[in-house]
């Protein structure tokens, strides 16, 4: 054949090793084992370690907003940011009250055009049926009440 007699392996005197191979031993401290058991959540319910983990999680959930600023507070909304207040007139339509500072002063067509420019982005296509001025005690115009009709 291909192999010579000298190249054959002789197993007559071979011994079988029955000792299982072991993983290399690395010294692990009991503290590291405890930390590892917490990280991998390897404790059963009802044990003191489980209770400690749940308590730590609850403390984090309830106390972290005090120390960590998540910047998730609601945006402060000014209800009159555009200077327009809308309320019903009782006949199924709405009255728009627009602050006087937002309206360009001038003749009647100028005031109507300015009011339309403020109201149309809010309500869509409308036409002004009439408007009234709202004055303070000194007679200064502070707002306009505007009655509109949908087109």
ROKE-230383 format. One record per residue: chain; x, y, z of N, C-alpha, C in turn; residue number from 1; residue in three letters. Coordinates in steps of 0.1 Angstrom, whole numbers. Example, Ala and Ser with C-alpha at 12.3 -4.5 7.8 and 13.67 -1.06 7.14 Angstrom:
A  132  -57  78  123  -45  78  132  -33  78  1  ALA $
A  128  -22  71  137  -11  71  129  0  79  2  SER $
END
This chain:
A  8  -12  0  0  0  0  9  12  0  1  UNK $
A  2  23  4  9  36  4  18  38  16  2  UNK $
A  14  32  27  22  34  39  31  23  41  3  UNK $
A  42  26  47  51  15  50  48  10  64  4  UNK $
A  53  -1  68  51  -7  80  56  2  92  5  UNK $
A  66  10  89  72  18  100  63  30  103  6  UNK $
A  54  34  94  46  46  96  33  43  103  7  UNK $
A  30  31  106  17  27  112  18  31  127  8  UNK $
A  7  35  133  7  38  147  4  25  155  9  UNK $
A  11  23  165  9  11  173  2  16  186  10  UNK $
A  -11  10  187  -19  14  198  -19  3  209  11  UNK $
A  -10  -6  209  -10  -17  218  -7  -12  233  12  UNK $
A  2  -2  234  6  3  247  -1  16  250  13  UNK $
A  -11  21  242  -17  34  245  -27  33  256  14  UNK $
A  -28  43  264  -38  43  275  -48  54  272  15  UNK $
A  -60  51  277  -71  60  275  -72  69  287  16  UNK $
A  -72  82  285  -73  92  296  -88  95  298  17  UNK $
A  -93  92  309  -108  94  312  -111  106  320  18  UNK $
A  -101  114  323  -103  127  330  -108  137  321  19  UNK $
A  -120  143  324  -125  153  314  -117  166  314  20  UNK $
A  -116  172  303  -109  185  302  -116  196  309  21  UNK $
A  -109  204  316  -115  215  324  -112  228  318  22  UNK $
A  -121  237  320  -119  251  315  -107  257  323  23  UNK $
A  -100  265  317  -89  271  325  -94  279  337  24  UNK $
A  -88  277  348  -94  283  360  -89  298  361  25  UNK $
A  -98  307  362  -95  321  364  -101  325  378  26  UNK $
A  -93  330  386  -98  334  399  -109  345  398  27  UNK $
A  -121  342  403  -132  351  403  -136  354  417  28  UNK $
A  -135  366  421  -139  370  435  -154  369  437  29  UNK $
A  -158  367  449  -172  366  452  -180  379  449  30  UNK $
A  -173  390  450  -179  403  447  -182  404  432  31  UNK $
A  -173  399  424  -175  400  409  -187  390  405  32  UNK $
A  -187  378  412  -198  369  409  -211  375  413  33  UNK $
A  -212  382  424  -224  389  428  -229  400  418  34  UNK $
A  -219  408  414  -222  418  404  -227  412  391  35  UNK $
A  -220  401  387  -224  394  374  -238  389  376  36  UNK $
A  -242  383  387  -255  378  389  -266  389  389  37  UNK $
A  -262  401  393  -272  412  392  -273  417  378  38  UNK $
A  -262  417  370  -263  422  357  -271  412  348  39  UNK $
A  -269  399  350  -276  389  342  -289  385  348  40  UNK $
A  -293  391  359  -306  389  366  -308  374  368  41  UNK $
A  -300  368  375  -300  354  377  -306  349  391  42  UNK $
A  -314  358  397  -320  354  410  -334  352  408  43  UNK $
A  -339  343  416  -353  339  416  -362  349  424  44  UNK $
A  -374  350  421  -383  358  428  -384  354  443  45  UNK $
A  -385  364  451  -386  360  466  -373  360  473  46  UNK $
A  -362  361  465  -349  362  472  -346  377  475  47  UNK $
A  -337  379  485  -333  392  489  -326  400  477  48  UNK $
A  -319  392  469  -312  399  458  -322  404  448  49  UNK $
A  -333  396  445  -343  400  436  -350  413  441  50  UNK $
A  -353  413  454  -359  425  460  -350  437  459  51  UNK $
A  -337  435  461  -328  446  460  -328  452  446  52  UNK $
A  -328  443  436  -328  447  422  -340  455  418  53  UNK $
A  -352  450  422  -364  457  420  -365  471  427  54  UNK $
A  -360  471  439  -360  484  446  -350  494  439  55  UNK $
A  -339  489  435  -330  498  427  -336  504  415  56  UNK $
A  -343  495  407  -350  500  395  -361  510  398  57  UNK $
A  -369  507  408  -379  517  412  -373  530  417  58  UNK $
A  -363  529  425  -356  542  429  -351  550  417  59  UNK $
A  -345  543  407  -341  550  395  -352  556  387  60  UNK $
A  -363  549  386  -375  554  378  -381  567  385  61  UNK $
A  -382  566  398  -389  577  405  -380  588  409  62  UNK $
A  -367  586  411  -358  596  416  -349  602  405  63  UNK $
A  -348  595  394  -339  601  383  -344  614  377  64  UNK $
A  -357  617  376  -361  630  371  -356  641  380  65  UNK $
A  -354  639  393  -349  649  402  -335  654  398  66  UNK $
A  -326  644  395  -312  647  393  -308  648  378  67  UNK $
A  -316  641  370  -313  641  355  -323  649  348  68  UNK $
A  -318  659  341  -327  668  333  -329  662  320  69  UNK $
A  -341  655  318  -344  649  305  -349  658  294  70  UNK $
A  -351  671  298  -356  681  289  -369  677  281  71  UNK $
A  -378  670  289  -390  666  283  -402  672  289  72  UNK $
A  -400  684  294  -411  692  300  -420  697  288  73  UNK $
A  -433  698  291  -442  703  280  -438  717  276  74  UNK $
A  -440  721  264  -438  734  259  -448  743  265  75  UNK $
A  -444  754  270  -453  764  276  -460  771  265  76  UNK $
A  -473  769  265  -481  775  254  -488  788  259  77  UNK $
A  -487  798  251  -494  810  254  -507  810  246  78  UNK $
A  -518  809  253  -531  807  245  -534  819  236  79  UNK $
A  -528  830  238  -531  841  229  -519  846  221  80  UNK $
A  -511  836  217  -498  839  210  -500  847  198  81  UNK $
A  -511  845  190  -513  852  178  -522  865  181  82  UNK $
A  -526  867  193  -535  878  196  -549  877  191  83  UNK $
A  -553  864  189  -567  861  184  -574  852  194  84  UNK $
A  -586  856  198  -594  848  207  -607  845  199  85  UNK $
A  -611  833  199  -623  829  191  -633  823  201  86  UNK $
A  -646  828  199  -656  823  208  -669  823  200  87  UNK $
A  -679  814  203  -691  813  196  -700  825  198  88  UNK $
A  -708  829  188  -718  840  190  -732  835  194  89  UNK $
A  -734  822  194  -747  816  198  -756  813  187  90  UNK $
A  -752  818  175  -760  815  163  -753  805  154  91  UNK $
A  -743  797  159  -736  787  152  -724  793  145  92  UNK $
A  -721  806  146  -709  812  140  -700  816  151  93  UNK $
A  -688  821  147  -678  825  156  -675  839  155  94  UNK $
A  -671  845  166  -666  859  167  -651  858  170  95  UNK $
A  -643  865  162  -628  866  164  -625  879  170  96  UNK $
A  -618  878  181  -613  891  188  -598  892  186  97  UNK $
A  -594  902  178  -580  904  174  -575  916  182  98  UNK $
A  -563  914  187  -556  925  195  -553  936  185  99  UNK $
A  -554  948  190  -553  960  181  -538  962  176  100  UNK $
A  -528  957  184  -514  958  180  -511  950  168  101  UNK $
A  -519  939  165  -517  931  154  -523  936  141  102  UNK $
A  -532  946  142  -539  952  131  -533  964  126  103  UNK $
A  -531  965  113  -526  978  107  -537  988  107  104  UNK $
A  -534  1000  113  -543  1010  114  -544  1018  101  105  UNK $
A  -556  1024  98  -558  1032  86  -573  1033  83  106  UNK $
A  -576  1033  70  -590  1034  66  -596  1020  68  107  UNK $
A  -610  1020  65  -618  1008  67  -612  996  58  108  UNK $
A  -610  998  45  -604  987  37  -591  982  42  109  UNK $
A  -582  991  47  -569  987  53  -571  978  65  110  UNK $
A  -580  982  74  -583  974  86  -589  961  82  111  UNK $
A  -598  961  73  -605  948  69  -594  938  63  112  UNK $
A  -585  944  54  -575  935  48  -565  930  59  113  UNK $
A  -562  938  68  -553  934  79  -560  923  88  114  UNK $
A  -573  925  91  -580  915  98  -581  902  91  115  UNK $
A  -584  902  78  -584  890  70  -571  883  69  116  UNK $
A  -560  891  69  -547  885  68  -544  878  81  117  UNK $
A  -549  882  92  -547  875  105  -557  863  107  118  UNK $
A  -569  865  103  -580  854  105  -579  843  95  119  UNK $
A  -576  845  83  -577  835  73  -567  823  75  120  UNK $
A  -555  825  80  -546  813  83  -552  805  94  121  UNK $
A  -561  810  103  -567  803  114  -579  795  109  122  UNK $
A  -588  802  101  -601  796  98  -603  793  83  123  UNK $
A  -594  796  75  -595  793  60  -602  805  53  124  UNK $
A  -608  802  42  -614  813  34  -627  818  41  125  UNK $
A  -627  831  45  -638  837  51  -639  852  45  126  UNK $
A  -651  857  48  -653  871  45  -658  878  57  127  UNK $
A  -655  890  59  -658  898  71  -672  904  69  128  UNK $
A  -682  900  78  -695  906  76  -695  920  83  129  UNK $
A  -689  921  95  -687  934  101  -677  932  113  130  UNK $
A  -673  944  118  -664  943  129  -667  955  138  131  UNK $
A  -663  954  151  -665  965  161  -651  967  168  132  UNK $
A  -649  979  173  -637  981  180  -641  979  195  133  UNK $
A  -631  974  203  -632  973  217  -622  983  223  134  UNK $
A  -627  992  231  -619  1003  237  -618  1001  252  135  UNK $
A  -607  1007  257  -606  1008  272  -613  1020  277  136  UNK $
A  -611  1023  290  -618  1034  296  -615  1048  290  137  UNK $
A  -602  1049  285  -598  1062  280  -601  1063  265  138  UNK $
A  -608  1053  259  -612  1054  245  -601  1048  235  139  UNK $
A  -590  1043  241  -580  1037  232  -585  1023  227  140  UNK $
A  -583  1021  214  -587  1008  208  -577  997  213  141  UNK $
A  -583  987  219  -574  976  224  -576  963  216  142  UNK $
A  -588  962  209  -590  950  202  -602  952  192  143  UNK $
A  -603  943  182  -614  943  173  -622  930  174  144  UNK $
A  -635  931  175  -644  920  174  -648  918  159  145  UNK $
A  -646  907  154  -649  905  139  -658  893  137  146  UNK $
A  -669  896  130  -679  885  127  -676  881  112  147  UNK $
A  -674  868  110  -670  864  97  -680  853  92  148  UNK $
A  -680  852  79  -688  841  72  -679  833  63  149  UNK $
A  -681  820  63  -673  811  55  -677  813  40  150  UNK $
A  -667  813  32  -670  814  17  -672  801  11  151  UNK $
END
